């Protein structure tokens, strides 16, 4: 009987430790923005797109960024993805300051930390599913045989191993997005940034894709999803709402619809 109690206590302790670890991960900033500003110059006029944005996203969080067209959410995603420079403030990614980086260093950080998923999938039409997934490893100088084997494993993870040799035009929208997710994961990123990943999909397929994002997130990967769909946002841990370049808290969600 004593051994049974010890066994139960050990299991409870493991569950408590896991829960504590999960809480710790989600309070450890993976992404930290402080007073971020971004202005675009158009001729003689200027457009202030991001205005003193303060934001923290914890390691292992699944969050959505919501906002109507022109709210600044795409610009914010570009800053997070090190695709665009910001004008002032500070952006830390995994405790590294991301500021005034050269194109080469920016590319290195993207390859090291980030995976991208797009609404339009961005698959190469002349490469099959396996080759599309393996492509990021090509840029990391991984040999062809090895990268194709790894790509096959990731296709299996998203349920598409049997479709490895199909071309993009032979895949449904949902299948294309799963290939894109596998491609985003193959470099084992710290963060996955998804720009309207369900925007071109029907409701059923959108929910299947979100289940996959949740599965990815359960592995400890931070996932940031830009969306204008409230049902998709509700599947995330929390929503970051952007309006006119400013983050708003506790406001009517209808103000953030497209």
N, C-alpha and C positions, 0 to 999 in steps of 0.2 A: 504493500500500500504506500509506504514511504517513497519508493522508487517512482510510483505513478504520480505522486504529488510533485516530486522533483521534475519529472518529465513535463507535467502541465505548466509548472512555474517557468521552466526553460522556454517553452513555446510562447507563453504569455510575454516573457521578457523579450523574446525575439520580435514579436509583433509590436510591442511598445517601442523597442529600439528602432524598428523600421519606420514606425509612425513619426518618431522624433526626428529621424534622419530626413524623412520627406518634408517635415515642417522646416527643418534647418535649410534644406536645399532651396525651398521656396522663399526663404527670407534672406538668402544670400544673393545679392544682385549679380545677375549675368549681364544685364544691360542697365546702364545708369546715364540718364541725360540730365544736365543741369543748365537751365537758362539758354536753351538752344534757339537760335534765330536763323532764319533763312529768307533771303530776299532775292527775287529775280528781277533783273533789269530788262525792260522791253522798250528799246528806243530811249526816249527821254523820260519815260515813266518807270516806276518801280512797283513791284507787288510783294508785300510782306506776307509770306506764306506760313512760316512757323514763328510763333511769338512767345518767347520766354518759356519754352516747353520744358517742364520738369517731369521726369518719368523714371520709375524703376521697375524692372521686370526680373523676378527672382529666377535663380537657376531651377530648371525643372517645371516652370510654369507653362500653362496653356492659356494664352490670352488672345482676345480679339481687339482690333482697332476699328472702330466704327466712325462713319462720317459720311455726309452727303458729298456729291460732286463739288470739288473746289474747296473742300474742308482742310486740305493739306495732308490727308492720310497717305497718298502716294509719295509725296515729298518726304514725309516722315519715314516711310519704308525705305526709300532710297538712301536716306541718311543712315538708318540702321544697317542697311546692306552694304555700306561703304561704296555706294555707287555715285554719291553726290556729296560734295563738301558743304559744311554749314558755315555760317558767317561768324557767329560768336557763341560762347558757351563751352561746355565740355561734354564729350561722349566717351564713356568707358565701356569697353566690351571685354568681359572676363578679366576685369581689372587692368586692362591695357587702354591707355589714352589713344583715342582715334581722332587725330587732328593734324591737318596740314601734311597728310601722307603723300608720298610720290605714287604714281600709278603702279609701279612695281610692288611697293610695300602694300598698297591697298589690295592688289590682286593676291598677294601672299596671305594676308589676313582673311580675305574672303575664302580662299581655299582651305585655310586652317580652321576657321571657326563657323562658317556659314553654309547652309544649303538653301536653294531657292526653288519655289514652286510657283508657276504662273497660271493665270486663267486660260491662256491660249496654249498651254502645255510646252511650247517651244522645243518640240522634238525635231530632229533632223529627218527629213522625209526620205532621204536616200540610205538611211541606216535602220536596221531592224531594232526590235525592242532591247535585245541584249546589248547591242553595240551602243545604243543611246544611253543606257544605264552605265555602261563601262567608260563612257567618254571622259568624265572627270579624272579617272585614274590614268588615262592616256597623258593628260597634262601633268600628272605627278610622276611620269616616266615608269609606270608599272608595265611590265611586259604583257604582251597581248594575251597569251595563254592564261596568265594569272588573273588579269583584270576581267577576262570573259568568265572565268570560273567564279570570281567574286560577284560579278553582275548577275549570274544565274542564281546565286544564293539570295540576293536581294529581290530578284523577281519572284522567287519562291515565297519570300516573306510577304509580298503583296498579292500573292495568289495568282501569279502570271507565268510560272515556270514553263508551262506548256505553250505559251505564246511567245517565247523568247525569239523565235526566228520570223515572226510576223512583222511586216512593215507598218508604220503608223497609219496608213490609209486602210489597213485591214483591222484596225482596232476601234472599239467604241470610244465615246468621250470619257467614260469612267475608266476604261482600261488605259487610255492615254495618260490620264491624270495619275493613275497608280504607277505607271512607268516613270512619270516625272517625279513622283515621290521617292521611288526606289533610286533614281539618279541623284536626288538631293541628299539621300542618306548614305550613299556609297563611300563618301569621304569621312564618314563618322563625325559630322559637325556638332558643335555645341548648341547651335541655334538653327532652326528651320524657319525661314521667312516665306509666307505664302500670300500671294497677292490675288485676292478674289478666286481662290482655288475651286470654288463650286459655282462660280458665276455662269459657266457655260453648260452646267449639268442639270438634269431633272432632279426633283426632290429626293426620290429613292436613291439615286446614285450619289447625290450630295451627302446624304446621311451615311452611306457606305464609306465615302471618302473621309468623312469626319471620324468615323470609327477607326479608320486607319491612322489618322492623326493622333487620336487618343492612345492608340497602341504604341505609336512612336514616342509620345510624351511619357507614357508609363515606363519607358526605358531611361528616363531622366533627361531627355532632350528638351530644351526650351523651344516652344512652338509659338510663333506670332502670326496670326491670321488677320489680314485686312479683308473686311467684308462689309456689305451694307444689308445683309440678311440677318434679321433678328433671331430667327430660329438657329442659325449657324452660330451666332454669337453666344446664344444661351447654352450651347454645348461646351463652351470654354469655361475656365476657372473664373475669369473676370473679363469685363469689357472696358477698354480705354476709349472714351468718346471725345472726338475732335470736332470742333466747330470754328470756322474762320481762323484756323491756325492756333487755337487755344484748346487745351484739355479741360473738359468740364466734368464735374462730379455731381451725381445725384439729380440729374435733370430728366425731364420727360423724354423718353426714348424716341418719340415721334419726331423730335427736332433733329434727329440724326438720320432720318430716312432719306433715300435719294429722291 
